[in-house]
């Protein structure tokens, strides 16, 4: 399980953009977004934490390892 705090992810559209970016890196990953705590949890099958973090950054958000 890889988790990130994404404090600038504030709405459902943001959550969708983050999820889409993560799925582009690892299609079979299980992604859980919690807007109440501004966290993203990923059960990655092939991507590394660095690749996932970079994907979130490319989507325009600032992930911090949780």
Secondary structure, DSSP 4 states (H G I P E B T S, - for coil): -EEEE-TT--SHHHHHHHHHHHHHH-TT-EEEEETTTTEEEEE-SS--HHHHHHHHHHTT---EE-
